[in-house]
Amino acid sequence: MQAKKRYLILLSAGACLVLLFCLGGVQLPAASRSRHDRSGNGYRPDQPWPHFSDPLQPFLPWDQTDTEEYNLHISPRQKRDVNTGVYKSKRCRMDSCFDFSLCKKNGFKVYVYPLQKGEKISESYQNILSSIEGSRFYTSDPGQACLFVLSLDTLDRDQLSPQYVHNLKTKVQNLPLWNDGRNHLIFNLYSGTWPDYTEDLGFDIGQAMLAKASISTENFRPNFDVSIPLFSKEHPRTGGERGYLKYNSIPPFRKYMLVFKGKRYLTGIGSDTRNALYHVHNAEDVVLLTTCKHGKDWQKHKDARCDKDNTEYDKYDYREMLHNSTFCLVPRGRRLGSFRFLEALQAACVPVMLSNGWELPFSEIIDWNTAAVIGDERLLLQIPSTVRSIHQDKILSLRQQTQFLWEAYFSSVEKIVLTTLEIIQDRVLGHGSRSSLMWNSHPGGLFALPQYSGYLGDFPFYYATLGMKPYPKFTAVIHAVSPLVSQSQPILKLLVAVAKSQYCAQIIVLWNCDKPLPAKHRWPATSVPVIVIEGENKVMSSRFLPYDTIVTDAVLSLDEDTVLSTTEVDFAFTVWQSFPERIVGYPARSHFWDSNKERWGYTSKWTNDYSMVLTGAAIYHRYYHYLYTNFLPSSLKSMVDQLANCEDILMNFLVSAVTKLPPIKVTQKKQYKETMMGQSSRASRWADPDHFAQRQTCMNKFASWFGAMPLVHSQMRLDPVLFKDQVSILRKKYRDIERL
């Protein structure tokens, strides 16, 4: 009986608790709720600090900062207004505040408002707009646009800044296409002003998306806003320097274990973490320096530590520390983000993030746990022991990933902007978006277009990761520009030689000649299908269109007058199978810097050094046809088509920009040079000085668009096995290559 009573009491108590919970009487802790609201790839404030065994007393609980020094200058009422008024459409998501119908007709196109008369914009914002206008996303017709970007400068919304745009609220509301910000994207680097530095932009953004630096997880709208890095006005518009990790040293330790050098704030909002760094600084392998010497009246507010800190601060060179440290501390400053974040990435100094509540840049797509150590400001005193406990293999992996992320997404304003647009485009595509592996492994999401395929095995970059090999056949694409008048023409001999290859699946003859297509009986009989198709508009770029008839991974690109034997074709293909992400072929060329003319030069001299393999006789992955057609801007392809030249150079630029590697030259027959030069059409073209002048002009135009010279020199040439051995010619696998 007693047991029955206890059971009924417990049952009643449980029912009451369930009822209270349903009616809202019991609240889940905020931290528990937020765990389910965050993106899987981004930083979570409740994420545990790695390798901690003994919980120390936190230096400053960041959940108490609302009532401590962080917000001394904000009254409770002001704080409520800020939290509810920063973004009035705080509940906005893609399905509620974005009109997908605008993207269905013309795809993902971006319109930039024309600059209004009398309006001035900063150099940084001009770089953002120029990056959009130079991309494949840009449209000058607002009727075709899926996304709209203001020409009004919204980057710096600090009222004390000379770049601050006044009356922005009225100017934005008067835009005819504003529509309460729907399908608009607003870029911002700085918000708020001294002393509080809130995230208020000073105007109602309506239903617009934000691409914002230093954005907090509290104000960030997941899968709607985009967190971008804070970058300086000196950040290059295109190209950008490569990372500073020149070689992988083993073990991967540098002179310093952990460094920081920056300002310490005496008034207004600032990082209390910075004020406490002297507790951890040991002037040996942990060098954490701060200075009070900034601002006009710093001496008026200086404390007892300022003079000593300033003296220690001046002893060290920041660049030297950055390049010679294993870890770089990245604490919050006035705002959540800082320039040190990008500086550490470039220097291969693993960032140690101490900025609780900061939505890390591009957190939607980047797994920052593979490139940074994400810490908690409350656990400052544990930093040295924590970073020392990280295994050297993990350090090397973190450092390598910093270099990949820097070069893929952060090294220029253009890459930051394009990454932002690609993230939004992935949301529009929905199920056709890129996987996390694509974003977080070489060559990165900007070069792995999801419209091509959602399957990783269709791209040339992921075979090793997936443990796969490319399809063991190729499709030959012969570019024909001359009429077929004789059965002894080189194109027919080439067709027969290629068709005999054991690896040939089919041959496509791309007819770019003005004369009508020859009759079927004019083509020789072969054991593989020969498909003749007419080139689109008879332009050079049509040879790189992603034709549906190409069913193999490998494409053997050939000019009509190329002289190749079956043996040479077989050997080139077997080499390509080991390097499916590169161009592999025969005719090589090189580039050089002409210091007298201060421009890039082009040479066809036969030397040991090369940086291009021309597509007149080369094998590459068919994905590069898609990338050439859909990634490159129409301006470059139009230049190629108008000159009827340089398409092979542009393809080399593209592949080297993607892979960061040179092409691969393979050995040809000894008489190859003479026979190639003997072809009348090719010889006349090579002898034409205008031909070379055009190619040099093309190179400089291409380098300007890419922002740097992507071509990489190489001296490697792959010969067949046993090529130089004193073995009977009959025993050699590729014996025809050695014959005269």
VENKAUR-V824703 format. One record per backbone hydrogen bond with DSSP energy under -1.0 kcal/mol. NH is the residue of the N-H (numbers start at 0). CO is the residue of the C=O. E is the energy in kcal/mol with one decimal. If there is no record, write none. Layout:
nh: <NH | NH>
co: <CO | CO>
e: <E | E>
//
This chain:
nh: <4 | 5 | 6 | 7 | 8 | 9 | 10 | 11 | 12 | 13 | 14 | 15 | 16 | 17 | 18 | 19 | 20 | 21 | 22 | 23 | 24 | 32 | 33 | 34 | 35 | 36 | 46 | 58 | 63 | 66 | 70 | 71 | 73 | 78 | 79 | 80 | 81 | 82 | 83 | 84 | 85 | 91 | 96 | 97 | 101 | 102 | 106 | 108 | 109 | 110 | 112 | 118 | 125 | 126 | 127 | 128 | 129 | 130 | 131 | 132 | 133 | 134 | 138 | 143 | 145 | 146 | 147 | 148 | 156 | 160 | 163 | 170 | 171 | 172 | 173 | 174 | 177 | 180 | 181 | 183 | 184 | 185 | 187 | 188 | 189 | 191 | 196 | 206 | 207 | 208 | 210 | 211 | 212 | 216 | 219 | 223 | 224 | 225 | 227 | 234 | 239 | 243 | 245 | 252 | 255 | 256 | 257 | 258 | 259 | 261 | 263 | 268 | 274 | 275 | 276 | 278 | 279 | 280 | 281 | 282 | 286 | 288 | 290 | 293 | 305 | 308 | 309 | 310 | 311 | 312 | 313 | 314 | 315 | 320 | 321 | 322 | 325 | 326 | 327 | 328 | 329 | 331 | 332 | 340 | 342 | 343 | 344 | 345 | 346 | 347 | 348 | 349 | 351 | 352 | 353 | 357 | 358 | 361 | 362 | 364 | 365 | 367 | 369 | 370 | 371 | 372 | 374 | 378 | 381 | 382 | 385 | 386 | 387 | 394 | 395 | 396 | 397 | 398 | 399 | 400 | 401 | 402 | 403 | 404 | 405 | 406 | 407 | 408 | 409 | 410 | 412 | 413 | 415 | 416 | 417 | 418 | 419 | 420 | 421 | 422 | 423 | 424 | 425 | 426 | 427 | 428 | 429 | 431 | 432 | 438 | 439 | 443 | 446 | 451 | 457 | 458 | 465 | 467 | 472 | 473 | 474 | 475 | 476 | 477 | 478 | 479 | 488 | 491 | 492 | 493 | 494 | 495 | 496 | 497 | 498 | 499 | 500 | 503 | 504 | 506 | 507 | 508 | 509 | 510 | 511 | 511 | 521 | 522 | 530 | 532 | 534 | 538 | 541 | 542 | 543 | 544 | 546 | 549 | 554 | 555 | 556 | 557 | 558 | 559 | 561 | 568 | 569 | 570 | 571 | 572 | 573 | 574 | 575 | 576 | 577 | 578 | 581 | 583 | 584 | 585 | 588 | 589 | 591 | 593 | 597 | 598 | 600 | 602 | 606 | 609 | 610 | 611 | 613 | 616 | 617 | 618 | 619 | 621 | 623 | 624 | 625 | 626 | 627 | 628 | 629 | 630 | 631 | 636 | 637 | 638 | 639 | 640 | 641 | 642 | 643 | 644 | 649 | 650 | 651 | 652 | 653 | 654 | 655 | 656 | 657 | 658 | 659 | 663 | 665 | 666 | 671 | 674 | 675 | 676 | 677 | 678 | 682 | 683 | 684 | 685 | 686 | 691 | 692 | 693 | 694 | 695 | 696 | 697 | 698 | 699 | 700 | 701 | 702 | 703 | 704 | 705 | 706 | 713 | 717 | 722 | 726 | 730 | 731 | 736>
co: <0 | 1 | 2 | 3 | 4 | 5 | 6 | 7 | 8 | 9 | 10 | 11 | 12 | 13 | 14 | 15 | 16 | 17 | 18 | 20 | 19 | 28 | 29 | 30 | 32 | 33 | 43 | 377 | 60 | 63 | 67 | 68 | 70 | 74 | 75 | 76 | 77 | 78 | 79 | 80 | 81 | 88 | 92 | 93 | 98 | 99 | 102 | 106 | 136 | 146 | 148 | 115 | 121 | 122 | 123 | 124 | 125 | 126 | 127 | 128 | 129 | 131 | 109 | 140 | 108 | 108 | 182 | 110 | 189 | 157 | 160 | 166 | 167 | 168 | 169 | 171 | 174 | 177 | 178 | 180 | 147 | 208 | 210 | 154 | 154 | 199 | 192 | 179 | 204 | 183 | 185 | 225 | 187 | 356 | 215 | 220 | 220 | 209 | 211 | 231 | 237 | 345 | 243 | 250 | 323 | 284 | 284 | 326 | 286 | 288 | 290 | 194 | 270 | 272 | 273 | 275 | 276 | 276 | 285 | 285 | 257 | 259 | 261 | 291 | 302 | 304 | 305 | 306 | 307 | 308 | 309 | 311 | 312 | 316 | 317 | 318 | 255 | 256 | 349 | 258 | 351 | 353 | 334 | 337 | 338 | 339 | 340 | 341 | 342 | 344 | 343 | 325 | 327 | 372 | 329 | 354 | 214 | 226 | 359 | 361 | 361 | 365 | 366 | 367 | 367 | 350 | 352 | 375 | 378 | 379 | 381 | 382 | 383 | 390 | 391 | 392 | 393 | 394 | 395 | 396 | 397 | 398 | 399 | 400 | 401 | 402 | 403 | 404 | 405 | 405 | 235 | 236 | 411 | 412 | 413 | 414 | 415 | 416 | 417 | 418 | 419 | 420 | 421 | 422 | 423 | 424 | 425 | 428 | 429 | 434 | 435 | 440 | 443 | 448 | 454 | 455 | 461 | 462 | 470 | 502 | 553 | 505 | 555 | 507 | 557 | 509 | 485 | 488 | 488 | 489 | 490 | 491 | 492 | 493 | 494 | 495 | 497 | 500 | 473 | 528 | 475 | 530 | 477 | 532 | 479 | 509 | 518 | 519 | 506 | 508 | 510 | 535 | 538 | 539 | 540 | 541 | 544 | 546 | 619 | 474 | 617 | 476 | 615 | 478 | 558 | 564 | 565 | 566 | 567 | 568 | 569 | 570 | 571 | 572 | 574 | 575 | 578 | 618 | 663 | 616 | 611 | 602 | 600 | 598 | 593 | 593 | 591 | 589 | 604 | 713 | 588 | 588 | 586 | 613 | 556 | 583 | 554 | 552 | 620 | 621 | 621 | 622 | 623 | 624 | 625 | 626 | 626 | 632 | 633 | 634 | 635 | 636 | 637 | 638 | 639 | 639 | 645 | 646 | 647 | 648 | 649 | 650 | 651 | 652 | 653 | 654 | 655 | 582 | 584 | 717 | 668 | 670 | 671 | 672 | 673 | 675 | 678 | 679 | 680 | 681 | 682 | 687 | 688 | 689 | 690 | 691 | 692 | 693 | 694 | 695 | 696 | 697 | 698 | 699 | 700 | 701 | 702 | 609 | 664 | 719 | 724 | 727 | 728 | 733>
e: <-2.0 | -2.4 | -2.2 | -2.2 | -2.6 | -2.5 | -2.3 | -2.4 | -2.5 | -2.4 | -2.1 | -2.3 | -2.2 | -2.2 | -2.3 | -2.7 | -2.4 | -2.3 | -2.0 | -1.1 | -3.0 | -2.0 | -2.6 | -1.1 | -1.6 | -1.1 | -2.2 | -2.3 | -1.9 | -1.6 | -1.4 | -1.3 | -1.6 | -2.8 | -2.1 | -2.3 | -2.6 | -2.7 | -1.9 | -1.8 | -1.7 | -1.9 | -2.9 | -1.0 | -1.2 | -1.8 | -1.1 | -1.3 | -3.1 | -2.8 | -2.3 | -2.0 | -2.2 | -2.1 | -1.6 | -2.4 | -2.7 | -1.9 | -1.7 | -2.5 | -1.7 | -1.5 | -2.2 | -1.8 | -3.2 | -1.9 | -2.3 | -2.6 | -2.7 | -2.3 | -1.4 | -2.0 | -2.7 | -2.1 | -1.5 | -1.6 | -1.4 | -1.4 | -1.6 | -2.0 | -2.6 | -2.6 | -2.3 | -2.3 | -2.7 | -1.3 | -3.1 | -3.9 | -2.0 | -2.9 | -3.2 | -1.8 | -2.1 | -2.9 | -2.0 | -1.6 | -2.4 | -3.3 | -2.1 | -1.5 | -1.3 | -2.9 | -1.4 | -1.2 | -2.6 | -2.4 | -2.1 | -1.4 | -2.0 | -1.8 | -2.5 | -3.0 | -1.1 | -1.0 | -1.2 | -1.7 | -1.7 | -1.8 | -2.6 | -1.2 | -2.4 | -3.4 | -1.3 | -2.3 | -1.0 | -2.6 | -3.0 | -2.0 | -2.2 | -2.4 | -1.7 | -1.0 | -1.0 | -2.2 | -2.6 | -2.1 | -2.0 | -1.7 | -2.3 | -2.7 | -2.8 | -1.6 | -2.5 | -1.3 | -1.9 | -2.6 | -1.8 | -2.4 | -1.8 | -1.4 | -2.4 | -1.9 | -3.0 | -2.7 | -2.1 | -1.9 | -2.5 | -3.2 | -1.5 | -1.7 | -2.5 | -1.2 | -1.7 | -1.5 | -2.0 | -3.0 | -2.4 | -2.1 | -1.4 | -1.8 | -2.1 | -2.6 | -1.9 | -2.1 | -2.3 | -2.0 | -2.8 | -2.7 | -2.4 | -2.0 | -1.8 | -1.4 | -1.9 | -2.7 | -2.4 | -2.3 | -2.4 | -2.4 | -1.5 | -1.6 | -2.9 | -2.6 | -1.8 | -2.6 | -3.1 | -2.3 | -1.8 | -2.3 | -2.8 | -2.2 | -1.8 | -2.6 | -2.4 | -1.5 | -1.8 | -2.6 | -1.8 | -1.1 | -1.6 | -1.5 | -2.1 | -1.6 | -1.2 | -1.3 | -1.8 | -1.9 | -2.5 | -3.0 | -1.0 | -2.4 | -2.1 | -2.3 | -2.9 | -2.9 | -3.0 | -2.5 | -1.1 | -1.1 | -1.3 | -2.8 | -2.1 | -1.9 | -2.3 | -2.6 | -2.1 | -1.2 | -1.6 | -1.2 | -2.8 | -2.5 | -3.7 | -3.0 | -2.7 | -3.3 | -2.9 | -1.2 | -1.6 | -1.5 | -3.2 | -2.3 | -2.3 | -1.3 | -1.2 | -1.8 | -1.7 | -1.3 | -2.1 | -1.5 | -2.8 | -2.6 | -3.0 | -2.5 | -2.2 | -1.2 | -1.5 | -1.9 | -2.5 | -2.5 | -2.3 | -2.0 | -2.2 | -1.9 | -2.3 | -1.9 | -1.5 | -1.2 | -1.8 | -2.6 | -2.2 | -2.2 | -2.3 | -2.1 | -1.8 | -2.8 | -1.5 | -1.4 | -3.8 | -2.4 | -1.1 | -2.3 | -2.9 | -2.2 | -2.7 | -1.3 | -1.9 | -3.6 | -1.8 | -3.0 | -1.7 | -1.4 | -1.0 | -2.5 | -2.5 | -2.0 | -2.6 | -2.7 | -1.0 | -1.4 | -2.5 | -1.6 | -2.0 | -2.2 | -2.5 | -2.1 | -1.4 | -1.4 | -2.5 | -1.9 | -1.7 | -2.5 | -2.4 | -2.4 | -2.4 | -2.2 | -1.8 | -2.7 | -2.5 | -2.8 | -2.4 | -2.1 | -1.7 | -2.7 | -2.5 | -2.1 | -1.2 | -1.0 | -3.1 | -2.5 | -1.4 | -2.7 | -2.0 | -1.1 | -2.2 | -2.6 | -1.7 | -2.1 | -2.1 | -2.8 | -2.2 | -1.9 | -2.1 | -3.0 | -2.7 | -1.7 | -1.8 | -2.6 | -1.1 | -2.5 | -2.3 | -1.7 | -2.1 | -1.9 | -1.0 | -1.3>
//
